[in-house]
Amino acid sequence: MGSDAVDWEHIKSELANIDDGWKAARFDSLPYVVHILTSKDREREIEALKDQSDIIEDVVDEVVHGYHSGFNKAIHNYSQILRLFSESAESIAGLKSELGEAKKLLGSRNKQLHQLWYRSVTLRHIISLLDQVDNAAKVPARIDKLIAEKQYYAAVQLHLQSISMLEREDIQGVGALHDVRSELSKLRGVLFYKVVEDLHNHLYNKGEYSSNPTIVDEKDDDIPTLTTSGIASGSLHPVSRRTRTMRRSDHNGDSFQLADGFHRGGSVDGSQRLRPTIHEIITSEIKAKSAALDASRPRIDQVSKTTVPGLKHPNGAGLASYKIPGKQKYQNNRIVIAPTPAVGPVSSLMAPMGPAQVAAQELLESILEMVVQILENHVVVGEMMELKSTVQGKSSSPKTLNGDLSWNPDSDSARATGGYSLGFSLMVLQSECQQLICEILRATPEAASADAAVQTARLASKVPAKETRDGSEEGLSFAFRFTDAVLSVSSSGGDVIRQGRGRRSSTVAQEGYGTGTVLPEQGIYLTSSVYRPVLQFTDKVASLLPPKYAQLGNDGLQAFIENFVKDHFLPAMFVDYRKCVQQAIASPAAFRPRAHAGAVYDPSVETGRPVLQGLLAIDQLAKEVLGWAHAMPKYAGELVEYVQTFLERTYERCRTSYMEAILEKQSYILIGRTDVESLMKHAASTFLESSSGEKLSVYAHKDPESLEIEMEMDNLLLSLRPIKQDNLIRDDQKLVLLAALSDSLEYVADSIEKLGQISPSSLNRRRNDSTHQTHHHRRTSSALTASLGSLSDQYRNLAAECLRVLRIEIQLEALFHLQDMASREYIEDQDAEEPEDFIISLTSQITRRDEEMAPYISETKRNYIFSGICSISATATIKALNDMKSISLFGIRQICRNCIALEQALVAIPAIDSEAVQQRLDHVRTYYELLNMPFEALLAFVAEHDTLFTFSEYSSLLKVNIPGRDIPADAVQRIGQIVAP
């Protein structure tokens, strides 16, 4: 029973009722006695004192009762402890007595015990020696077994331990071990060459541990040991995959006993084997891909659609269903792709992101990935070999430690590491990669000899002449040279850099890598697919190389490919595309409308928008050049400049074609006037800024300002009468050309705006500027974007100018036909059943031109072009009354019949608002029908419709002579009083 059995809350409440004086450590009873004696009610005070005493006794009893068992148990335990201490004291006293007796017994036989101990030590040493001799006799067989199992590390350790044991003085005299020593000497050479061969295989990822990096044979960890002293186990096993994770770990001097005991006078890899091995690995990879491609190539009975098997998009997406544009031909029961002729200098296979580009990038990425793995193995071995030379005191000279790159395998530093040089290995690896790239690009020795000389000089300048070794070297002697390439090109070829950019060359030697078996095409335009893998390869190499070798990676493939792009690829591309642009815009079919009459305008090129062939080709060329910019963001500025140059040249050609159509025509003269230009721009804004597909009203929905501008434009055109036929564009094909040119210019302007949105700065952000040196363009990104925007505006302005010319030309054509009304006298003696000849000619021309232009412009623009006919015709017909001397009732009906025919022709145009046309021409018929009214009826009509016509128009109604109509002398004044405000 413990504290849980005590109700402490009750105790605390009871203690609270007790006076503080009772709780003091030293209780003083005197104050209570005096208080009772002096109290008036002593009995009550004594009773209160008893109550306090009872409370205290109850509290004490409760606490004692709660802790009684605990107190008893503690007292019992204490008694047990005292008993155990007493018994222990007695036992110790007895032990001391026994120890004293034992001491006396041992002292009497001390010499005999010493002899026995010495004898046991000698026997143990003899047994150990016999065990070692027995184990040594079994060592050759065990080493053979380990070699057969490719446990070279365990075999080397066992060999080193055995040799160390056999060289001990107590073992050297054993004659039975002479044969063992001889066998171990032979096994030394066998083991060395086995280790070197396996290391060679592992360096190039052909060994057992290289086939699957995730599988590590744990048997390498079971290293047999001999029972000897003084032999430390090492950890040099560069062929193991797990060694890569220990590159930065510490090593001791004993870790390099393998290299010290076996590796003398030769390279770990053997420099004479490095280049052939790399060449063989690359060739084998290409052959494997070629075999896989042949195996997966579908036959005729297996093909449902044309695909390129095995291709892969650079971002990783599969291209198994990539369709090759072109026709399918069958040869030897297999499909042969015959690509359609491309607009640009390359075929569809070689175009940006085309099958050839994707195949080349995939091929190079896989090979460079293998090279990176091989370089990683070389870095591991190089670091361990350098560490070995440092530990053994045979390190290279101070200049090597201070950053000498050790290109020469015969240098002091290379000899210190057994002839192994990481710099030389990197040189050969990159040289072979460059030769592969040269074969893919079909570059020739003459193509980059100047680049090689410049790079050699730059590399040589990094090592001062005073640091040459024994005068044998005057600096670095290696640079990437095309002379090492396996391509053989005839020197009589002339322009060697451009030969066969999209065609196969018969001059490629048989000893090449065989890239032609896996690539649909080869040539310089595969540079874009080579560029990005080379940059990625450079990044990986930089992350692998030790700091002192970092510059080697920067001066390798990256410098080569950037120089090649800048000095060869970009200039060649500019020349080729400039030639294609020139051919596209100079072709007889470049500005020939190609739609069929009766076709419907389609805003999408893919579904039939009839963009002029020349401009469509230019747009495709511009997008193709932008595709190269996406593949090489660093050079996007130059490529966008190329696009701008091509578009500027195309704009000039479009301007020339436009001028050829309108030169010396009256519409051309009018367009050049500033007053006409301002009026036309306002009219165009009314039509062309509306939503697509909406029919625009020609009259009813216009604001007063627009109607005033339209009337002003009509009056300006009427002032040009008489219109001569020679001043009009009579050839309908030229009008159709202007319509097609306007729409094509709009299409190209939209495309230019999209090009401007993809600025060079956004493309350059795809390349990390902190890793690679930023390429400075001749023009800033903002300037290029602004230039493209300005060029887009030029295209749009020319497109709008074509529309304005068409509108003016259609209006002038209508005036040319209607101007005969002023010279005629409409004194007819019979009712008209047909419109006049000039109206028939005008309406048939309107219908014909609308049908011919319909495939080339949208309904909104057709509305803008043809809606001017209604306005100018209505105005010209009303004003024609001023020049008429007399008109009969049948003449009035003839004019109304003319209006009806014109209305029917305009309403037949789908783009025009028929209701607005009808309202406008009804206005004309109403005007002429007023001529049938007597003067009083006309006066009443004017009073009711004083704003329907102007005062001048009402006056013209009174001036014309109509047989049988009487007009008062003051008729004009009376009309003026009504119409005047």
Secondary structure in CASP SS format (residue, H / E / C, confidence):
PFRMAT SS
TARGET T0000
AUTHOR 0000-0000-0000
METHOD secondary structure of the structure
MODEL  1
M C 1.00
G C 1.00
S H 1.00
D H 1.00
A H 1.00
V C 1.00
D C 1.00
W H 1.00
E H 1.00
H H 1.00
I H 1.00
K H 1.00
S H 1.00
E H 1.00
L H 1.00
A H 1.00
N C 1.00
I C 1.00
D C 1.00
D H 1.00
G H 1.00
W H 1.00
K H 1.00
A C 1.00
A C 1.00
R C 1.00
F C 1.00
D C 1.00
S C 1.00
L H 1.00
P H 1.00
Y H 1.00
V H 1.00
V H 1.00
H H 1.00
I H 1.00
L H 1.00
T H 1.00
S C 1.00
K C 1.00
D C 1.00
R H 1.00
E H 1.00
R H 1.00
E H 1.00
I H 1.00
E H 1.00
A H 1.00
L H 1.00
K H 1.00
D H 1.00
Q H 1.00
S H 1.00
D H 1.00
I H 1.00
I H 1.00
E H 1.00
D H 1.00
V H 1.00
V H 1.00
D H 1.00
E H 1.00
V H 1.00
V H 1.00
H H 1.00
G H 1.00
Y H 1.00
H H 1.00
S H 1.00
G H 1.00
F H 1.00
N H 1.00
K H 1.00
A H 1.00
I H 1.00
H H 1.00
N H 1.00
Y H 1.00
S H 1.00
Q H 1.00
I H 1.00
L H 1.00
R H 1.00
L H 1.00
F H 1.00
S H 1.00
E H 1.00
S H 1.00
A H 1.00
E H 1.00
S H 1.00
I H 1.00
A H 1.00
G H 1.00
L H 1.00
K H 1.00
S H 1.00
E H 1.00
L H 1.00
G H 1.00
E H 1.00
A H 1.00
K H 1.00
K H 1.00
L H 1.00
L H 1.00
G H 1.00
S C 1.00
R C 1.00
N H 1.00
K H 1.00
Q H 1.00
L H 1.00
H H 1.00
Q H 1.00
L H 1.00
W H 1.00
Y H 1.00
R H 1.00
S H 1.00
V H 1.00
T H 1.00
L H 1.00
R H 1.00
H H 1.00
I H 1.00
I H 1.00
S H 1.00
L H 1.00
L H 1.00
D H 1.00
Q H 1.00
V H 1.00
D H 1.00
N H 1.00
A H 1.00
A H 1.00
K H 1.00
V H 1.00
P H 1.00
A H 1.00
R H 1.00
I H 1.00
D H 1.00
K H 1.00
L H 1.00
I H 1.00
A H 1.00
E C 1.00
K C 1.00
Q C 1.00
Y H 1.00
Y H 1.00
A H 1.00
A H 1.00
V H 1.00
Q H 1.00
L H 1.00
H H 1.00
L H 1.00
Q H 1.00
S H 1.00
I H 1.00
S H 1.00
M H 1.00
L H 1.00
E C 1.00
R C 1.00
E H 1.00
D H 1.00
I H 1.00
Q H 1.00
G C 1.00
V C 1.00
G H 1.00
A H 1.00
L H 1.00
H H 1.00
D H 1.00
V H 1.00
R H 1.00
S H 1.00
E H 1.00
L H 1.00
S H 1.00
K H 1.00
L H 1.00
R H 1.00
G H 1.00
V H 1.00
L H 1.00
F H 1.00
Y H 1.00
K H 1.00
V H 1.00
V H 1.00
E H 1.00
D H 1.00
L H 1.00
H H 1.00
N H 1.00
H H 1.00
L H 1.00
Y C 1.00
N C 1.00
K C 1.00
G C 1.00
E C 1.00
Y C 1.00
S C 1.00
S C 1.00
N C 1.00
P C 1.00
T C 1.00
I C 1.00
V C 1.00
D C 1.00
E H 1.00
K H 1.00
D H 1.00
D H 1.00
D C 1.00
I C 1.00
P C 1.00
T C 1.00
L C 1.00
T C 1.00
T C 1.00
S C 1.00
G C 1.00
I C 1.00
A C 1.00
S C 1.00
G C 1.00
S C 1.00
L C 1.00
H C 1.00
P C 1.00
V C 1.00
S C 1.00
R H 1.00
R H 1.00
T H 1.00
R H 1.00
T H 1.00
M H 1.00
R C 1.00
R C 1.00
S C 1.00
D C 1.00
H C 1.00
N C 1.00
G H 1.00
D H 1.00
S H 1.00
F H 1.00
Q H 1.00
L H 1.00
A H 1.00
D H 1.00
G H 1.00
F H 1.00
H C 1.00
R C 1.00
G C 1.00
G C 1.00
S C 1.00
V C 1.00
D C 1.00
G C 1.00
S H 1.00
Q H 1.00
R H 1.00
L H 1.00
R H 1.00
P H 1.00
T H 1.00
I H 1.00
H H 1.00
E H 1.00
I H 1.00
I H 1.00
T H 1.00
S H 1.00
E H 1.00
I H 1.00
K H 1.00
A H 1.00
K H 1.00
S H 1.00
A H 1.00
A H 1.00
L H 1.00
D H 1.00
A H 1.00
S H 1.00
R C 1.00
P C 1.00
R E 1.00
I H 1.00
D H 1.00
Q H 1.00
V C 1.00
S C 1.00
K C 1.00
T C 1.00
T C 1.00
V C 1.00
P C 1.00
G C 1.00
L C 1.00
K E 1.00
H C 1.00
P C 1.00
N C 1.00
G C 1.00
A C 1.00
G E 1.00
L C 1.00
A C 1.00
S C 1.00
Y C 1.00
K C 1.00
I C 1.00
P C 1.00
G C 1.00
K E 1.00
Q E 1.00
K E 1.00
Y E 1.00
Q E 1.00
N C 1.00
N C 1.00
R E 1.00
I E 1.00
V E 1.00
I E 1.00
A E 1.00
P C 1.00
T C 1.00
P C 1.00
A C 1.00
V C 1.00
G C 1.00
P C 1.00
V C 1.00
S C 1.00
S C 1.00
L C 1.00
M C 1.00
A C 1.00
P C 1.00
M C 1.00
G C 1.00
P H 1.00
A H 1.00
Q H 1.00
V H 1.00
A H 1.00
A H 1.00
Q H 1.00
E H 1.00
L H 1.00
L H 1.00
E H 1.00
S H 1.00
I H 1.00
L H 1.00
E H 1.00
M H 1.00
V H 1.00
V H 1.00
Q H 1.00
I H 1.00
L H 1.00
E H 1.00
N H 1.00
H H 1.00
V H 1.00
V H 1.00
V H 1.00
G H 1.00
E H 1.00
M H 1.00
M H 1.00
E H 1.00
L H 1.00
K H 1.00
S H 1.00
T H 1.00
V H 1.00
Q C 1.00
G C 1.00
K C 1.00
S C 1.00
S C 1.00
S C 1.00
P H 1.00
K H 1.00
T H 1.00
L H 1.00
N C 1.00
G C 1.00
D C 1.00
L C 1.00
S C 1.00
W C 1.00
N C 1.00
P C 1.00
D C 1.00
S C 1.00
D H 1.00
S H 1.00
A H 1.00
R H 1.00
A H 1.00
T C 1.00
G C 1.00
G C 1.00
Y C 1.00
S C 1.00
L H 1.00
G H 1.00
F H 1.00
S H 1.00
L H 1.00
M H 1.00
V H 1.00
L H 1.00
Q H 1.00
S H 1.00
E H 1.00
C H 1.00
Q H 1.00
Q H 1.00
L H 1.00
I H 1.00
C H 1.00
E H 1.00
I H 1.00
L H 1.00
R C 1.00
A C 1.00
T C 1.00
P H 1.00
E H 1.00
A H 1.00
A C 1.00
S H 1.00
A H 1.00
D H 1.00
A H 1.00
A H 1.00
V H 1.00
Q H 1.00
T H 1.00
A H 1.00
R H 1.00
L H 1.00
A H 1.00
S C 1.00
K C 1.00
V C 1.00
P C 1.00
A H 1.00
K H 1.00
E H 1.00
T C 1.00
R C 1.00
D C 1.00
G C 1.00
S C 1.00
E C 1.00
E C 1.00
G C 1.00
L C 1.00
S C 1.00
F C 1.00
A C 1.00
F C 1.00
R C 1.00
F H 1.00
T H 1.00
D H 1.00
A C 1.00
V C 1.00
L C 1.00
S C 1.00
V C 1.00
S C 1.00
S H 1.00
S H 1.00
G H 1.00
G C 1.00
D C 1.00
V C 1.00
I C 1.00
R C 1.00
Q C 1.00
G C 1.00
R C 1.00
G C 1.00
R C 1.00
R C 1.00
S C 1.00
S C 1.00
T C 1.00
V C 1.00
A C 1.00
Q C 1.00
E C 1.00
G C 1.00
Y C 1.00
G C 1.00
T H 1.00
G H 1.00
T H 1.00
V C 1.00
L C 1.00
P C 1.00
E C 1.00
Q C 1.00
G C 1.00
I H 1.00
Y H 1.00
L H 1.00
T H 1.00
S H 1.00
S H 1.00
V H 1.00
Y H 1.00
R H 1.00
P H 1.00
V H 1.00
L H 1.00
Q H 1.00
F H 1.00
T H 1.00
D H 1.00
K H 1.00
V H 1.00
A H 1.00
S H 1.00
L H 1.00
L C 1.00
P C 1.00
P H 1.00
K H 1.00
Y H 1.00
A H 1.00
Q H 1.00
L H 1.00
G H 1.00
N H 1.00
D C 1.00
G C 1.00
L H 1.00
Q H 1.00
A H 1.00
F H 1.00
I H 1.00
E H 1.00
N H 1.00
F H 1.00
V H 1.00
K H 1.00
D H 1.00
H H 1.00
F H 1.00
L H 1.00
P H 1.00
A H 1.00
M H 1.00
F H 1.00
V H 1.00
D H 1.00
Y H 1.00
R H 1.00
K H 1.00
C H 1.00
V H 1.00
Q H 1.00
Q H 1.00
A H 1.00
I H 1.00
A H 1.00
S C 1.00
P C 1.00
A C 1.00
A C 1.00
F C 1.00
R C 1.00
P C 1.00
R C 1.00
A C 1.00
H C 1.00
A C 1.00
G C 1.00
A C 1.00
V C 1.00
Y C 1.00
D C 1.00
P C 1.00
S C 1.00
V C 1.00
E C 1.00
T C 1.00
G C 1.00
R C 1.00
P C 1.00
V C 1.00
L C 1.00
Q H 1.00
G H 1.00
L H 1.00
L H 1.00
A H 1.00
I H 1.00
D H 1.00
Q H 1.00
L H 1.00
A H 1.00
K H 1.00
E H 1.00
V H 1.00
L H 1.00
G H 1.00
W H 1.00
A H 1.00
H H 1.00
A H 1.00
M C 1.00
P H 1.00
K H 1.00
Y H 1.00
A H 1.00
G H 1.00
E H 1.00
L H 1.00
V H 1.00
E H 1.00
Y H 1.00
V H 1.00
Q H 1.00
T H 1.00
F H 1.00
L H 1.00
E H 1.00
R H 1.00
T H 1.00
Y H 1.00
E H 1.00
R H 1.00
C H 1.00
R H 1.00
T H 1.00
S H 1.00
Y H 1.00
M H 1.00
E H 1.00
A H 1.00
I H 1.00
L C 1.00
E C 1.00
K C 1.00
Q H 1.00
S H 1.00
Y H 1.00
I H 1.00
L H 1.00
I H 1.00
G C 1.00
R C 1.00
T H 1.00
D H 1.00
V H 1.00
E H 1.00
S H 1.00
L H 1.00
M H 1.00
K H 1.00
H H 1.00
A H 1.00
A H 1.00
S H 1.00
T H 1.00
F H 1.00
L H 1.00
E C 1.00
S C 1.00
S C 1.00
S C 1.00
G C 1.00
E C 1.00
K C 1.00
L E 1.00
S C 1.00
V C 1.00
Y C 1.00
A C 1.00
H C 1.00
K C 1.00
D C 1.00
P H 1.00
E H 1.00
S H 1.00
L H 1.00
E H 1.00
I H 1.00
E H 1.00
M H 1.00
E H 1.00
M H 1.00
D H 1.00
N H 1.00
L H 1.00
L H 1.00
L H 1.00
S C 1.00
L C 1.00
R C 1.00
P C 1.00
I C 1.00
K C 1.00
Q H 1.00
D H 1.00
N H 1.00
L C 1.00
I C 1.00
R C 1.00
D C 1.00
D H 1.00
Q H 1.00
K H 1.00
L H 1.00
V H 1.00
L H 1.00
L H 1.00
A H 1.00
A H 1.00
L H 1.00
S H 1.00
D H 1.00
S H 1.00
L H 1.00
E H 1.00
Y H 1.00
V H 1.00
A H 1.00
D H 1.00
S H 1.00
I H 1.00
E H 1.00
K H 1.00
L H 1.00
G H 1.00
Q H 1.00
I C 1.00
S C 1.00
P H 1.00
S H 1.00
S H 1.00
L H 1.00
N H 1.00
R C 1.00
R C 1.00
R C 1.00
N C 1.00
D C 1.00
S C 1.00
T C 1.00
H C 1.00
Q C 1.00
T C 1.00
H C 1.00
H C 1.00
H C 1.00
R C 1.00
R C 1.00
T C 1.00
S H 1.00
S H 1.00
A H 1.00
L H 1.00
T H 1.00
A H 1.00
S H 1.00
L H 1.00
G H 1.00
S H 1.00
L H 1.00
S H 1.00
D H 1.00
Q H 1.00
Y H 1.00
R H 1.00
N H 1.00
L H 1.00
A H 1.00
A H 1.00
E H 1.00
C H 1.00
L H 1.00
R H 1.00
V H 1.00
L H 1.00
R H 1.00
I H 1.00
E H 1.00
I H 1.00
Q H 1.00
L H 1.00
E H 1.00
A H 1.00
L H 1.00
F H 1.00
H H 1.00
L H 1.00
Q H 1.00
D H 1.00
M H 1.00
A H 1.00
S H 1.00
R C 1.00
E C 1.00
Y E 1.00
I C 1.00
E C 1.00
D C 1.00
Q C 1.00
D C 1.00
A C 1.00
E C 1.00
E C 1.00
P C 1.00
E C 1.00
D H 1.00
F H 1.00
I H 1.00
I H 1.00
S H 1.00
L H 1.00
T H 1.00
S H 1.00
Q H 1.00
I H 1.00
T H 1.00
R H 1.00
R H 1.00
D H 1.00
E H 1.00
E H 1.00
M H 1.00
A C 1.00
P C 1.00
Y C 1.00
I C 1.00
S C 1.00
E H 1.00
T H 1.00
K H 1.00
R H 1.00
N H 1.00
Y H 1.00
I H 1.00
F H 1.00
S H 1.00
G H 1.00
I H 1.00
C H 1.00
S H 1.00
I H 1.00
S H 1.00
A H 1.00
T H 1.00
A H 1.00
T H 1.00
I H 1.00
K H 1.00
A H 1.00
L H 1.00
N H 1.00
D H 1.00
M C 1.00
K C 1.00
S E 1.00
I E 1.00
S C 1.00
L H 1.00
F H 1.00
G H 1.00
I H 1.00
R H 1.00
Q H 1.00
I H 1.00
C H 1.00
R H 1.00
N H 1.00
C H 1.00
I H 1.00
A H 1.00
L H 1.00
E H 1.00
Q H 1.00
A H 1.00
L H 1.00
V H 1.00
A C 1.00
I C 1.00
P C 1.00
A C 1.00
I E 1.00
D C 1.00
S H 1.00
E H 1.00
A H 1.00
V H 1.00
Q H 1.00
Q H 1.00
R H 1.00
L H 1.00
D H 1.00
H H 1.00
V H 1.00
R H 1.00
T H 1.00
Y H 1.00
Y H 1.00
E H 1.00
L H 1.00
L H 1.00
N H 1.00
M C 1.00
P C 1.00
F H 1.00
E H 1.00
A H 1.00
L H 1.00
L H 1.00
A H 1.00
F H 1.00
V H 1.00
A H 1.00
E H 1.00
H C 1.00
D C 1.00
T C 1.00
L C 1.00
F C 1.00
T C 1.00
F H 1.00
S H 1.00
E H 1.00
Y H 1.00
S H 1.00
S H 1.00
L H 1.00
L H 1.00
K H 1.00
V C 1.00
N E 1.00
I C 1.00
P C 1.00
G C 1.00
R C 1.00
D C 1.00
I C 1.00
P C 1.00
A C 1.00
D C 1.00
A H 1.00
V H 1.00
Q H 1.00
R H 1.00
I H 1.00
G H 1.00
Q H 1.00
I H 1.00
V H 1.00
A C 1.00
P C 1.00
END
